[in-house]
């Protein structure tokens, strides 16, 4: 696979996670799909990073793919590798038969990202912000007609919130 083909496949994979990255405001994050595998002599699965990837000193988002960068997870689970400043000492260095050095990171050190919860939480917060704009300060009311109008405003706001919750539960 050429570097350009690999770049295109990675970009295509990343598109599915774009809502999450936009919601969190983390649009310039490192996203590097990796193969999860059990190396000879190991009991658990690992992913491997090149030293140049870890030298960036950043968290890395990943998902599990094949050698051809095809997703290996129907759910397309997104994982987060939290940057470890001690990676050179803590992660075993292995050299492939073609001479490339990589550091093995246990899969159990990756954090599973619940993209849907973050996206839905953001939608709910936005809906609440809009509802709060409809609710006026009760100190602005000085007679019974204005209090009744306030109750009407609150009813509308509560209905909007209820519709937002129903919409979130459908997703």
Secondary structure as UniProt FT lines:
FT   HELIX           3..15
FT   TURN            16..17
FT   HELIX           18..24
FT   TURN            27..28
FT   STRAND          30..31
FT   TURN            40..41
FT   STRAND          46..50
FT   HELIX           51..54
FT   TURN            55..56
FT   STRAND          60..62
FT   STRAND          64..65
FT   TURN            67..68
FT   TURN            74..75
FT   STRAND          78..81
FT   TURN            85..86
FT   HELIX           87..90
FT   STRAND          93..95
FT   TURN            97..98
FT   STRAND          101..106
FT   HELIX           107..109
FT   STRAND          111..113
FT   HELIX           115..134
FT   HELIX           138..140
FT   HELIX           144..170
//
